[in-house]
Amino acid sequence: MINILAFFWDVDGTLIFSAEPMYRDCCQAAKKFGLRTPSFEEFLAVWARPWPELLNALWPGVDIEAFNEQFEEGPPKAIPGARKTLLRLGKQGCFQAVISNRERESLTVRMTQAGMPLDIFSYVQAVDDFAFAKPDSRVFNRALSLAAKKGISRSRVVYVGDTLSDLMAAQGAGIMFIAVLTGGATKEQFVTAGLGEVFILNSVKDLPDFLTEKKK
């Protein structure tokens, strides 16, 4: 039986569609500078990194400030069923936190545009709010401390994400991980990394059914 009391959430690829739209937007900006067009597979390989690291991995030495001036990110779309799942868990009294490698200003705008304002969550942590970023497991320290103050042990916490970086961070922190296949990694990649297939869902909309089955 699994009785989860706290849900930590990744955002990009987990709650909102991001990988393919951002790849297209990055390529459009790169063309303006005469930079090469990376493959989508190359993009996914660095997808989970903080923005400056992502850009430097794809285009070493790129002028990030100049790139940002040319980069236009289109409005995001929520993963179907994501908002409903969040609200359902909130009504059940679950502690919910966002742990994202996206910068706070961008995170706030994107989530609001997708119809999931950040006030849904008990705690929100963007990459510029903390000294650590995924896959460093210390990224969860503050959220785990807040959960503990509510009497929620680490064994009752789950992180939901879409990349191997998310999985590595959760494993390092000793918390449960649930993967969704709406973002940066495939089922095969998660299994190869040691995640049991039962913890791999097609989408966040499948989470309520997963939790119901596990409580039987």
C-alpha positions in Angstrom: 0.0 0.0 0.0 1.2 3.5 -0.9 -0.1 6.4 1.1 1.4 9.6 -0.4 0.9 12.8 1.5 3.2 15.1 -0.4 3.6 15.6 -4.1 6.6 17.4 -5.5 6.2 18.4 -9.1 8.4 19.1 -12.1 6.8 21.6 -14.5 8.1 21.4 -18.1 7.1 18.2 -19.7 5.2 17.1 -16.6 2.5 19.7 -16.2 2.9 21.7 -19.4 4.0 20.7 -22.9 7.4 22.2 -23.4 10.1 20.1 -25.1 8.9 20.2 -28.8 7.7 23.8 -28.7 10.9 25.1 -27.0 13.0 23.1 -29.4 11.3 24.8 -32.3 11.6 28.3 -30.7 15.3 27.7 -29.9 16.1 26.7 -33.4 14.3 29.8 -34.8 16.5 32.0 -32.5 19.6 30.1 -33.5 19.0 30.7 -37.2 19.1 34.4 -36.5 22.6 34.1 -35.3 23.7 31.6 -38.0 24.1 28.9 -35.4 23.7 25.2 -36.3 20.4 23.5 -35.8 20.8 20.7 -33.3 18.7 17.5 -33.6 15.7 17.0 -31.3 17.6 14.2 -29.7 20.5 16.5 -28.9 18.1 19.0 -27.4 16.4 16.3 -25.2 19.8 15.2 -23.9 20.2 18.7 -22.2 16.5 19.5 -21.8 16.4 19.3 -18.0 19.3 21.6 -17.4 18.9 25.2 -16.3 18.5 27.6 -19.3 22.1 29.0 -19.4 23.5 25.5 -19.2 21.2 24.3 -21.9 22.2 27.0 -24.3 25.9 26.5 -23.6 25.6 22.8 -24.1 24.0 23.2 -27.5 26.1 26.3 -28.6 29.3 26.6 -26.5 30.2 30.2 -25.9 26.9 31.6 -27.1 26.0 35.1 -26.0 23.1 34.2 -23.7 21.9 37.7 -23.3 21.8 38.3 -27.0 20.2 34.9 -27.6 17.5 35.7 -25.1 16.6 38.9 -26.9 15.9 36.9 -30.0 14.2 33.9 -28.3 10.4 34.0 -28.3 8.7 31.3 -26.4 5.2 30.6 -27.6 2.3 30.3 -25.1 2.3 26.9 -23.4 -0.4 24.2 -23.2 -1.2 22.3 -20.1 -0.9 18.5 -20.1 -4.5 17.3 -20.4 -5.8 16.4 -16.9 -2.9 18.1 -15.1 -5.0 20.9 -13.5 -7.7 18.5 -12.5 -5.2 16.2 -10.9 -3.6 19.1 -8.9 -7.0 20.4 -7.7 -8.1 16.9 -6.7 -5.0 16.3 -4.6 -5.3 19.8 -3.1 -8.9 19.0 -2.0 -7.6 15.9 -0.3 -5.2 18.0 1.8 -2.0 16.9 0.1 1.1 19.0 0.4 2.1 20.1 -3.1 5.3 21.7 -4.2 6.9 22.8 -7.5 10.6 22.0 -7.9 11.6 23.4 -11.3 14.8 24.2 -13.1 13.0 27.1 -14.8 13.6 30.7 -13.6 10.9 32.1 -11.4 9.7 34.9 -13.7 9.4 32.5 -16.6 7.8 29.9 -14.3 5.2 32.2 -13.1 4.2 33.4 -16.5 4.2 30.0 -18.1 2.1 28.3 -15.4 -0.4 31.2 -15.4 -0.7 31.1 -19.2 -1.4 27.3 -19.0 -4.2 27.9 -16.5 -2.3 26.6 -13.4 -1.3 29.6 -11.3 1.3 28.9 -8.7 -1.1 29.7 -5.8 -2.4 26.1 -6.3 0.8 24.9 -4.6 1.9 25.1 -1.0 5.5 25.8 -2.0 7.2 26.9 -5.2 10.9 26.7 -5.9 12.4 28.0 -9.1 16.0 27.5 -10.1 17.0 31.1 -9.1 15.4 30.6 -5.6 17.9 28.1 -4.4 21.6 27.2 -4.5 21.1 23.8 -6.1 19.4 22.5 -9.3 18.4 19.1 -10.5 19.9 16.5 -10.7 21.5 17.5 -7.3 19.3 15.9 -4.7 19.8 18.8 -2.4 17.3 20.6 -4.5 14.6 19.0 -2.3 16.0 20.1 1.0 13.6 23.0 1.6 10.5 21.2 0.4 11.3 18.2 2.5 11.8 20.4 5.6 8.4 22.0 5.1 6.8 18.6 4.6 8.5 17.4 7.8 7.0 20.3 9.7 3.6 19.0 8.7 4.4 15.6 10.0 5.1 14.1 6.5 8.0 11.7 6.4 10.3 11.3 3.4 8.6 7.9 2.8 5.3 9.6 2.1 6.7 12.0 -0.5 6.8 11.5 -4.3 8.4 13.5 -7.0 6.7 13.5 -10.4 8.9 14.3 -13.4 9.6 13.5 -17.0 13.4 13.3 -17.3 16.3 11.2 -16.1 17.6 14.3 -14.2 14.4 14.3 -12.2 14.8 10.6 -11.5 18.4 11.0 -10.4 17.5 13.9 -8.0 14.7 11.8 -6.4 16.9 8.7 -6.0 19.6 10.8 -4.4 17.1 12.3 -1.9 15.7 8.9 -1.1 12.2 9.8 -2.2 9.7 7.9 -4.4 9.7 8.9 -8.1 6.9 8.6 -10.7 7.8 9.2 -14.3 5.5 10.6 -17.0 6.1 10.1 -20.7 5.0 13.6 -21.8 8.4 15.1 -21.8 12.1 14.3 -22.1 12.6 10.6 -21.5 11.2 7.4 -22.9 9.9 4.4 -21.0 12.9 2.4 -22.0 15.3 5.0 -20.7 13.6 5.1 -17.3 13.6 1.3 -17.1 17.3 1.2 -18.0 17.9 3.7 -15.2 16.4 1.3 -12.7 12.8 2.6 -12.4 10.1 -0.1 -12.2 7.6 0.0 -15.0 4.7 0.3 -12.5 6.1 3.8 -11.7 6.0 4.9 -15.3 2.8 6.6 -16.4 1.8 7.9 -19.8 0.6 11.2 -18.3 -0.1 13.0 -15.0 -3.8 12.4 -15.7 -3.2 8.7 -14.9 -1.9 9.5 -11.5 -5.2 9.4 -9.6 -5.9 5.9 -10.9 -2.4 4.8 -10.0 -2.8 6.0 -6.5 -6.2 4.3 -6.1 -4.8 1.0 -7.3 -1.8 1.2 -5.0 -4.1 1.8 -2.0 -6.0 -1.5 -2.6 
